[in-house]
């Protein structure tokens, strides 16, 4: 039943975002609580820090719905950053870079490619934004560590789902910046929310079977 409920919320969210229906604001507030219920009912062992990640992600979702320029808008990215830190702690508990073999460190090549591409596309616009550029750097560091420790779970827990979720998170968050400081693209809200939900779901699924 919880899987059906999650699928329904995700399906409606994607439909509303694709069509530009304002009901997407309602389903967006329901997504993480529904995912939390799914996790609570499916997990064999609960990881408290995951609950913190989902909670702060939900707070981020709520405050990001304020219009641009609103003083409460910046609470959203801060909440997301805290949520990512909770994810990092969760991955550290069940992973560890010590477990990554030398042959597994090839994945690190992804990070300079991501940073170089992001700077080429948005660097100048972000630098003119002042504090947003500094927050973007901090955010990149956090999500970089998040994906690295998620990758280590492949070797300690035998699951690659959290790592794939973390990589999709990087892609989703980069799109958020690109549509504002790069070039807006068609149906950008749909693609951002679609990748965001997929990232969250994959990370949680990676912990359900632990």
Secondary structure, 3 states (H helix, E strand, C coil): CHHHHHHHHHHHHHHHHHHCCCCHHHHHHHHHHHHHHHHHHHCCCCCHHHHHHHHHHHHHHHHCCCCCCCCCCHHHHHHHHHHHHHHHHHHHHHCCHHHCCHHHHHHHHHHHHHHHHHHHHHHHHHHHCCHHHHHHHHHHHHHHHHHHHHHHHHHHCCCCHHHHHHHHHHHHHHHHHHHHHCCCCCCHHHHHHHHHHHHHHHHHHHHHCC
